[in-house]
């Protein structure tokens, strides 16, 4: 934590190995910025970790499909859809879980008078 900025790290082994789906499972790193004057919380999450994981998983699927002599047209049609699902589906679920985590965390915080927040 540095002033109004908080940095966080996600799962190192990827979202597929997270049984309880932690809030940061699909994300490599993230940053939260708390603006006490506007009473806003802004965040940025990085998905490079998820893209690498999905690319490796999709390449493995493609190798297995070609090894069992699956038609190459089917492989060419399936792999982009699988990659988009792995990235898009995990990112969507991750953002929804992270938003819910933030809402629960902010709701659990003790309330301070606005005058005290403005002077902090």
N, C-alpha and C positions, 0 to 999 in steps of 0.2 A: 504494500500500500504506500502510495506516495501522494500526500495531500488529498485531493479529491479523485485520484485515479487508483484503481485496483486492477492488478493483472492476475490472471488465472491460467492454469494449464489443464488440458483435457486428458483423455485416456491415451496412453502410449500404444496400447495393443489393438486399438480399433474398436469400432462400435459393435462388431459381430460377437466379440468376446465379453461384452458387458451384460450380465444377466439382469440387473436391476435398472438398466439404462440411466446412468447418472446424467445430470444436467449437461455436463460438458463432454459426454462420450464421443460424439462425432467431430469434435473440434479440437484442434491442436493447442491453440492459445486463444485468449480473449482479454478484453479490457473493458472495465466499467468506469464511467465518469459520472460523478455525482455533482449536480449543480444545485447548491443550497439556495441560491437566489430565485431560481425558477422552479424549485422543487421537482426536478426532472432527473431521471437516470437514463443515460445513454450507454449503449454497449456496441462493441465490434467483436465479432467472432471470426476466426480464420479457419478456412476449410481446406487448406492445402493438404493437411494430414488425411482428410477424408478422400480427397481426389487421388492421392497416391494409393491408399488402401483399396479403393474401388478399381483403379487401373490394374493393380496386381491381381486382385481377385478375378477380374474379368479376363485378364490374360491367361490365368490358370484354367478358367472355365473353357476358354477357346482352345487351349492345348488339349484338354481332356476330350472335348467334342471332336477335334480333328483326329485324336488318337483312336477313338472308337469309330472313325470313318463316318461321322455325321456329315450330311451334304454341306459343301462349302457355302452354298447360297443361304442355307438355314443358319449357319454360323455367322455369316456376314449380316444377316437380318437380326439375329438374336443378341449379339454382343453389344451393339450400341444401345439397344433397349435395356439390357441388363446393367450397363454402366450408368445410364441415365437414372435408372431406378435406384441403384446403390447410392449414387451421389445425391440425387434429388430427394428420394425417400428418407434417407438418413438425415439430410440437412433439414427437411421439413419437420420431421419428428423431433430432431434436436432443438430447433428454434422454438417449437411449441413447448417442449419440456423446459427449456431455459427461461422462456417467458413466464411459465407457471411457477418456476423456482423463484424468479425475481419477485413476482406478485406475492407469493407466500412469505418471502423474506421481508419485503417492505411492509406487509401487513402486520408482521410480528414485531416490528421495531417499535420501541416506545415513542409516543408522540411528545414533541417538545413545542412550546409556544413559538409562534412565528417570530416574535421579537428576539428570542434566544437563537433561532436559526439564522436570522439575518446578521447577527453580530459574530457568529462563529467563523 
